[in-house]
Amino acid sequence: MARHRNIAGSPARTAGETWETISSVVSTTLGKSSSITESAVTTVMTDLSPAGLALVASGHLQRVPLTVIAEPLYLTITIVEGQDAFSAMDEENLNPVPGAATATTWKVYLPSPVGLSDLVAEVVAGSEHASADSPPPESVTNEASASNGAFDLRRLDPKNRD
């Protein structure tokens, strides 16, 4: 289930405040799952903060989203900067994003632009919950999610039977 959030950035918030807001949205969202603890997500987001701060400060998250995959949730987060940041702040939804309650695994995909790729690679190294790779397309994660169920409804179609 695809969801998106816009988060107000500079000048409405500092880079640190923006990253903290993103981290809070991700942590509270994934914390709704009985298999994922909010504190574990908060720890990972804190570990990612050197790269997260750089991505926010450089404006890169305005152009390329941070992506969180916690099947069935496929969440993209971008920041809004400049004069539009003030109106975005008035309209932003910082509540937990619906869709992660049944998630058992999760991963945060950070963009890895030229100039920041070494930093991003360093902060995600060794983390099972973070990646500098491009996220898989939502259609691939939905297909995998559908095929992991106890019963695949697509098999009701005679064309899809073995």
C-alpha positions as CSV (number, residue, x, y, z in Angstrom):
1,M,0.0,0.0,0.0
2,A,1.7,3.2,-1.2
3,R,1.7,6.2,1.1
4,H,3.5,9.5,0.9
5,R,4.3,12.2,3.3
6,N,5.7,15.7,2.7
7,I,7.7,17.1,5.6
8,A,8.4,20.9,5.9
9,G,12.1,21.7,5.7
10,S,14.1,24.9,5.5
11,P,13.4,27.7,6.4
12,A,10.4,26.4,8.4
13,R,12.7,23.9,10.2
14,T,16.4,23.4,10.6
15,A,18.0,20.3,9.0
16,G,18.1,18.8,12.5
17,E,14.5,19.4,13.2
18,T,13.5,18.1,9.8
19,W,15.4,14.9,10.3
20,E,14.0,14.5,13.8
21,T,10.5,14.9,12.3
22,I,11.1,12.3,9.6
23,S,12.6,9.9,12.2
24,S,9.6,10.4,14.5
25,V,7.1,9.7,11.7
26,V,9.0,6.5,10.7
27,S,9.4,5.3,14.3
28,T,5.8,5.9,15.3
29,T,4.5,4.4,12.0
30,L,6.6,1.2,12.3
31,G,6.0,1.0,16.1
32,K,2.3,0.2,15.4
33,S,3.4,-3.3,14.4
34,S,3.4,-6.0,17.0
35,S,6.6,-7.3,15.5
36,I,8.6,-4.0,15.4
37,T,9.4,-1.9,18.4
38,E,9.4,1.9,18.1
39,S,12.6,2.1,20.1
40,A,14.5,-0.2,17.7
41,V,13.4,2.0,14.8
42,T,14.4,5.1,16.7
43,T,17.8,3.6,17.3
44,V,18.3,2.9,13.6
45,M,17.1,6.4,12.6
46,T,19.5,7.9,15.1
47,D,22.3,5.8,13.5
48,L,21.3,7.1,10.1
49,S,21.2,10.8,11.2
50,P,24.7,11.8,9.9
51,A,23.6,10.9,6.4
52,G,20.0,12.0,7.0
53,L,21.1,15.5,8.1
54,A,23.3,15.8,5.0
55,L,20.5,14.7,2.7
56,V,18.1,17.2,4.3
57,A,20.6,20.1,4.3
58,S,21.6,19.5,0.7
59,G,18.0,19.5,-0.4
60,H,18.4,16.1,-1.9
61,L,15.3,14.7,-0.1
62,Q,13.3,17.4,-1.9
63,R,14.1,15.7,-5.2
64,V,14.4,12.0,-4.3
65,P,12.4,10.5,-1.5
66,L,13.5,8.5,1.5
67,T,11.6,5.2,1.2
68,V,10.5,2.9,4.0
69,I,9.3,-0.6,3.1
70,A,7.5,-2.5,5.8
71,E,5.2,-4.8,3.8
72,P,2.4,-4.1,3.0
73,L,3.4,-0.4,3.6
74,Y,5.5,1.3,0.9
75,L,6.1,4.8,2.3
76,T,8.0,7.6,0.5
77,I,8.9,10.8,2.3
78,T,10.1,14.0,0.7
79,I,10.8,17.4,2.2
80,V,9.4,20.7,1.0
81,E,11.8,23.7,1.1
82,G,11.7,27.4,0.5
83,Q,8.6,29.5,0.8
84,D,6.4,26.4,0.3
85,A,7.8,24.9,3.5
86,F,5.6,27.2,5.6
87,S,2.4,26.1,3.9
88,A,3.6,22.5,3.9
89,M,4.1,22.8,7.7
90,D,0.5,23.9,8.1
91,E,-0.7,20.9,6.0
92,E,1.6,18.1,6.9
93,N,0.4,15.0,8.6
94,L,2.8,13.8,11.3
95,N,0.5,11.0,12.6
96,P,1.6,7.4,12.2
97,V,1.1,6.4,8.5
98,P,-1.5,3.6,8.2
99,G,-0.4,0.3,6.8
100,A,2.4,-1.1,8.9
101,A,0.4,-2.8,11.7
102,T,1.0,-6.3,10.1
103,A,4.6,-5.7,9.1
104,T,7.2,-8.1,10.4
105,T,10.3,-6.7,8.6
106,W,11.3,-3.2,7.5
107,K,14.0,-1.3,5.7
108,V,14.8,2.4,5.2
109,Y,16.2,3.2,1.8
110,L,18.3,6.4,1.8
111,P,19.1,8.1,-1.5
112,S,22.8,8.0,-2.3
113,P,23.7,11.0,-4.4
114,V,27.1,11.8,-5.7
115,G,29.1,13.6,-3.1
116,L,27.2,11.9,-0.2
117,S,27.4,8.3,-1.4
118,D,30.4,7.5,0.9
119,L,28.6,8.9,4.0
120,V,25.4,7.1,3.1
121,A,27.2,3.8,2.5
122,E,29.1,4.2,5.9
123,V,25.9,4.8,8.0
124,V,24.0,1.9,6.4
125,A,26.9,-0.5,6.5
126,G,26.0,-3.6,8.5
127,S,22.4,-2.6,9.2
128,E,19.7,-5.0,8.3
129,H,17.2,-2.2,8.4
130,A,18.9,0.4,6.2
131,S,20.2,0.5,2.6
132,A,21.9,2.8,0.2
133,D,20.5,0.8,-2.7
134,S,17.5,2.0,-4.8
135,P,14.3,0.7,-3.3
136,P,12.5,-2.0,-5.2
137,P,9.5,-0.7,-7.1
138,E,6.2,-0.8,-5.2
139,S,4.8,-3.3,-7.7
140,V,7.6,-5.8,-6.8
141,T,6.9,-5.5,-3.1
142,N,3.2,-5.8,-3.6
143,E,3.7,-9.0,-5.6
144,A,5.9,-10.5,-3.0
145,S,3.5,-9.6,-0.3
146,A,0.6,-11.2,-2.2
147,S,2.5,-14.4,-2.8
148,N,3.4,-14.7,0.9
149,G,-0.2,-15.0,2.0
150,A,-1.8,-18.3,3.1
151,F,-3.9,-18.2,-0.1
152,D,-3.0,-16.4,-3.3
153,L,-6.2,-15.0,-4.7
154,R,-4.7,-14.7,-8.1
155,R,-4.8,-18.4,-8.3
156,L,-8.6,-18.3,-8.6
157,D,-8.1,-17.1,-12.2
158,P,-7.9,-20.2,-14.4
159,K,-5.0,-18.6,-16.4
160,N,-2.9,-18.5,-13.2
161,R,-3.2,-22.1,-12.2
162,D,-0.4,-24.6,-12.5
